[in-house]
């Protein structure tokens, strides 16, 4: 089983392409959690137990934990250990956006993919295939290459034209044709630009997209799903963070996200 097979198996088992982002900003946590010994972990555990049945993946942005130093990293480790023990088939994504020269990347691999034990992590392609070699060689882990992001300023770099194609399209082609030799590559493709999603899908074939931008960032679920589905009506990890975890009813928000996505599958 490839790492993508693990994700697809979970998708089939719960009929969901939804991902809940565990972006547990310490300042935004409810007061009852702030008073505990492990506020981010206890909050995450509550969110996980509320939403797990409706999701195929959880995604943690590592910045919210690094901000708190060793305490935050300990709580992220407690979180991933809890998911591994209670819900081992759920796909775990670390939004870390790492990327450096080759030997430095072994440090990122050791911390994110091995110690924290995420299934997949986001990486920058800017230094090229050679630098990403240590990631790409990990057949047991998913390597999610940043391609077309959801932020308003993405076009400044990602829409630059290179030999008649945008830079994001060039990246998609390289990942599909050159970098995915271990069938462990995915792409970050934001939900806020449906036309760009469709262009990347046309290039990338059935590669799976991690899709931020739903919910607080304003991405339209229907347009994003229609543009992004692959030939198997899968190929998407559709993430909502703030829109679920800081809602009045996270369980209902996760269920609604799953159901809204499925309307367009």
Secondary structure as UniProt FT lines:
FT   HELIX           3..14
FT   STRAND          18..21
FT   HELIX           26..28
FT   HELIX           31..34
FT   TURN            37..38
FT   HELIX           39..51
FT   HELIX           52..54
FT   STRAND          57..61
FT   HELIX           63..66
FT   TURN            67..68
FT   HELIX           69..86
FT   TURN            88..89
FT   STRAND          91..98
FT   HELIX           102..108
FT   HELIX           109..115
FT   STRAND          120..123
FT   TURN            126..127
FT   HELIX           129..136
FT   TURN            139..140
FT   STRAND          142..148
FT   HELIX           152..154
FT   HELIX           155..158
FT   STRAND          161..162
FT   TURN            163..164
FT   STRAND          165..166
FT   HELIX           167..174
FT   HELIX           175..179
FT   TURN            181..182
FT   STRAND          185..189
FT   TURN            191..192
FT   HELIX           194..204
FT   TURN            205..206
FT   STRAND          209..211
FT   TURN            216..217
FT   HELIX           221..228
FT   TURN            231..232
FT   STRAND          236..240
FT   HELIX           242..245
FT   HELIX           250..263
//
